[in-house]
Amino acid sequence: MNSPLLTARQVAEQLGVCPETVLRWTRDRKLPGHRLPGGGLRYQQAELDAWLEARATSAGTATEEFPDRRRRLEAPSR
């Protein structure tokens, strides 16, 4: 399976956080990211989806409280 590569900005838009938060989570090894040969950082959509799924609240709670969202993200613990 070939998953699209995303930038930190694209991931931040999906998660509703700022790009600096995405970079901090990656630096703290809370969010999986990949360094490119040129030094850039990219994220695989499939890994991001799995990461979100692991942190999602129960489907009933998420859809009742946030009917317009697929899932609700719990911030990683420090």
Residue pairs with C-beta under 8 A, 6 or more apart in sequence:
1 46
3 44
3 45
3 46
3 47
4 44
4 45
5 34
5 42
5 43
5 44
5 45
6 14
6 42
6 43
6 44
6 45
6 48
7 41
7 42
7 43
8 19
8 22
8 23
8 26
8 33
8 41
8 43
9 19
10 43
11 19
11 22
11 31
11 43
11 48
12 18
12 19
12 21
12 22
14 48
15 21
15 22
15 52
15 73
16 73
22 31
22 43
23 41
25 31
25 76
26 32
26 33
26 41
28 76
30 76
31 43
31 48
31 51
31 76
32 43
32 44
32 47
32 48
32 51
33 41
33 42
33 43
34 41
34 42
34 43
34 44
35 41
36 42
52 71
52 73
53 71
55 73
55 74
55 76
56 62
56 71
56 72
56 73
56 74
57 71
57 72
57 74
59 71
61 72
62 69
62 70
62 71
62 72
65 72
66 72
